[in-house]
Amino acid sequence: MPKVSRLRLLRAGSIPFIKPQPGEQPAGRLASSLEVPSVRKVVIDGRILGYRYGGIATYARQLALRIPRLTSNLNLSIALRRQVLEFADRSLQTLTPPHHRFERELFGLEITARQPDLVHSVDYVTPVARGPKTVATVHDLAFLDHPELVTADSYAYYSQIHDALPTTDRVIAVSPATRDRLIERFNLQPERVTMIPNGYDDATFQPEVCNDMRLIGERSPFLARAIRDERPIVLAVGTVEPRKRYEILVDALENHRAEICRLAGTEPVVVIAGQSGWLSDELVARMRHQATQGRLVWIRDCVNDELAALYRQAKLLVMPSIDEGFGLPVLEAMASGTPSLVANTGALPWLVADSGFIEDTDVASAWAEKIGMILADNEVRQLRGKRGISRAATFTWDETARQTAKLYEEVMNER
């Protein structure tokens, strides 16, 4: 990435100077006392909240909601580019959009002007900021291991991790798999990488049915009819992009539907809940064709209540991803009592443990066969679902927030 003078960016009008808010210390001014303040300022970079649902956006939102409830030692703000009403009382409005070409420098200028004690970058890359301690969360390294699966712009953004990590005070990895890959790939000292797993919203994702058919019927009358007709639902949750390998599901529908129906004893409906992502045009066209055949339903913008209803009504969640640093939909499905069939990649085998099913290949016929067999075996499927509820209870967003707030304190206390 080219080196860019901060002064040149300011003179070019890329970003105006930001005056410190009342009570904030201007950039570059030394504190009058060396005493550690009792309440310290932390900024979570939540700019992605204005652009995306799920995934990293969910992670940022849950931390920003829960950390202030758990501790009074932190004055926490969330940096936003677009307004998010639930954070209106403690948002820090910024001008730099996420994944901007010069994001580290521009967002760094904005952070420097605010002078927090710590900034947490939830999307891999920390800003070039003078003063605050820095924490970055790395969710996976799929963009490095499989650069062909992302756009050139996305690769350019995420590749900044090479420049950012050496100056980042602490790195959060969301699973043992991600932690181990980080240490190996970047030769990091193990003590600089802290494993803090994601959680799930236990108020939303639970096995008890609550207005499921009404919610589903309002979104898709066809899907509600399919459920009433006892057609099993096979669910996939996540952005439609190459890394998710949804083409395996579409291949199974196009070429192996008869085998699935024979094994399951009925014809399932595949539901994909997720926004359209990069490099997905061809797959989206195939998905839409399957939808016209009554075999697939695509729900692009799924709110949490709708998603919870889908998890509960599904017989199986399927995640054939080429890599997952955690696999949040798997955890949410487990909490809802629905087992998952996952690829033997990344953190997925660790997350499902003995509560799900694992497929070692990326062959559509093998996935079709396993889907059909799982749908046919109610007893095993229900047993795995009960195990999933127990395992999911060990992962909560409150615990994620508690461990993250503890890490903030540790980092700010380091000299």
Stockholm file with secondary structure:
# STOCKHOLM 1.0

chainA/1-415         MPKVSRLRLLRAGSIPFIKPQPGEQPAGRLASSLEVPSVRKVVIDGRILGYRYGGIATYARQLALRIPRLTSNLNLSIALRRQVLEFADRSLQTLTPPHHRFERELFGLEITARQPDLVHSVDYVTPVARGPKTVATVHDLAFLDHPELVTADSYAYYSQIHDALPTTDRVIAVSPATRDRLIERFNLQPERVTMIPNGYDDATFQPEVCNDMRLIGERSPFLARAIRDERPIVLAVGTVEPRKRYEILVDALENHRAEICRLAGTEPVVVIAGQSGWLSDELVARMRHQATQGRLVWIRDCVNDELAALYRQAKLLVMPSIDEGFGLPVLEAMASGTPSLVANTGALPWLVADSGFIEDTDVASAWAEKIGMILADNEVRQLRGKRGISRAATFTWDETARQTAKLYEEVMNER
#=GR chainA/1-415 SS CCCCCHHHHHHTTSSCCCCCCTTCCCTTCCCSCCSCCSSEEEEEECGGGGTCCSTHHHHHHHHHHHHHHHCSSEEEEEEESSCCGGGTTSEEECSCCTTCTTHHHHHHHHHHHHCCSEEEESSSCCCCCSSSEEEEEECCCHHHHCGGGSCHHHHHHHTTHHHHGGGCSEEEESSHHHHHHHHHHHTCCGGGEEECCCCBCTTTSCSSCCSHHHHHHHHCHHHHHHHHTTCCEEEEESCBSGGGCTHHHHHHHHHSHHHHHHHHSSCCEEEEECCBCTTCHHHHHHHHHHHHTTSEEEESSCCHHHHHHHHHHCSEEEECCSCCSSCHHHHHHHHTTCCEEEESSTTHHHHHGGGSEEECCCCHHHHHHHHHHHHHCHHHHHHHHHHHHHHHTTCBHHHHHHHHHHHHHHHHHCC
#=GC SS_cons         CCCCCHHHHHHTTSSCCCCCCTTCCCTTCCCSCCSCCSSEEEEEECGGGGTCCSTHHHHHHHHHHHHHHHCSSEEEEEEESSCCGGGTTSEEECSCCTTCTTHHHHHHHHHHHHCCSEEEESSSCCCCCSSSEEEEEECCCHHHHCGGGSCHHHHHHHTTHHHHGGGCSEEEESSHHHHHHHHHHHTCCGGGEEECCCCBCTTTSCSSCCSHHHHHHHHCHHHHHHHHTTCCEEEEESCBSGGGCTHHHHHHHHHSHHHHHHHHSSCCEEEEECCBCTTCHHHHHHHHHHHHTTSEEEESSCCHHHHHHHHHHCSEEEECCSCCSSCHHHHHHHHTTCCEEEESSTTHHHHHGGGSEEECCCCHHHHHHHHHHHHHCHHHHHHHHHHHHHHHTTCBHHHHHHHHHHHHHHHHHCC
//
